[in-house]
Amino acid sequence: MSHEMLDRQEPVSGSSDRSFGVVFCVVFLLIAFAPMLSGRPIRWWALLPGGAFLLAALVRPALLSGLNRGWTKAGLLLNRLVSPVVLAIFYYAVLTPFACVMRRVRPDALRLSREPAAGSYWIESTTAGDATQSMSNQF
């Protein structure tokens, strides 16, 4: 069992139908004109859906409400699947090897072990300069 709660308690509201249509118009325009950067011809097929999204967003945004809801639900599903996988990969590929190396190099990096013979656990500062002036201009 996982330690985290994957069910969402607060309701998620998607973007407005108008902004959804404008964003998809921009995406299709980018798809259409991106090949021009490398000297290739425009993708004419992408202009039609881009124009359709823009027209619907400006004239009748309610037509896009179903697509907007579906897009939001798809994003939530991807969040439930991708986030734990990416975090697990990061934990096992980055943090675990780093912790193993740190334990080999400095077994007590935080100096948490008890030293009964020590008079104090205070660590003297080695910064140069006057100690009374070191905190005067913090911001």
N, C-alpha and C positions, 0 to 999 in steps of 0.2 A: 504494500500500500504506500502511496506517495504521501509525503508530509504536507503537500500543498493542496489547497482546494481549487479544483479546476472548474467548478461551476460558478457562473457569473451571478453575483447577487444584484448588482445594479443594472437597470435596463440600458441598452446601448441604442442610441439614436444615430442613424446615418446622416450623411450630409443632405442638404436640400436637393430636390430633384433638379433644380436649375443648375446648381454648381456641379452636380454629377454629370449632367449633359455637357457642360462647358469643358470639364476636365477630359471627358472622353473625346470630345471634338479635338482638343489639343493633342491628345495621345495619337489619334488617327492622323492628324496633320504632321506630327513628328515622324510617324511611320511613313507617310507619303513623301516627305521632303528630305529625310535623312540620307537616302542614297546620293543626293546631289553633292554631299560633302566629299564623296570619293569619285565624283565625275560620272556616276551612273544616272540613268533616267529616273524620273519621278514615278512612284508607284501610284498610278492613277486609280486603281481599285480602292485605295484607302481614302480617297477624297469623298467618295459617296457616303460611307458611314459617318465620316467626320462632319459632313454637311448636314446629314440627317440628325445627328445628335445636337448640332448647334441650332438647327431649325426647331426641333422639339423643345430644346431648353429655352429658347426665346419666345416661341409662340404658345406652346402648351406643355409646360413642365410635368403636369400630372401624368402624361403618357410614359414618363420614365420612372414612375414610382415603383413598379414591379421589378425593373432591372436594378434600381437603386437598392431595394430591400434584398434582392438576391445577391448583389455584390457585397453588401454589408455582412450577410450571413456567411458567404464564402470567405470573407476576411476573418470572421470570428472562428470559423472552422480551421483555417490555416493557422491562426494564432494558437489554437488548442493543440495542433499537431507539431508545428515547427518550433515553438518556443521551448518546450521541454527537450526536444531533440538537440537544438542548438546549445542550450545550456548544459546538457549532459556531455556533448562533445567538448565544449570549452572546459568543463570541469575535469574530465578525464584526460584530455590531450594537453592542457596548459597547466592548470592548477596542481594536479596530482604529481606530474613530473617535477614541477618547480618545488613543491613541498618536499619531495624525496631528496632532491639536490640540497635544499636548505638544511635538512636534517643531517645530511652527511657533512656539510661544510661547517655549520654552526649548530651543534645540538641544542644549545640553550640560548638562542638568539635574543629572546626577551628577558633573559636573566631572571627566570622564575624559580630556579633552584634555591633552596635554603642554604645559607652559610652561617651556622651557629657561631662561628668564631669572629664574624664580621661585627665591627662596632656599629656600623650604619650601612644602609643600602643606598645612601645618597650618592649620586654620580656628579662629581665636580665638573663644571662647564669649562671647556677649553677654548672658548671664543676669545679672540683678541679684543682689547679695548676696555674701556671703563664699564664695569657691571651696572653702575647706576644710570648710564646713558643707553644701554642696550634696548630698553623697552620704552624709550621716550617718544619716538616717532613711529608708532605702529601702523598708522594709516596714512 
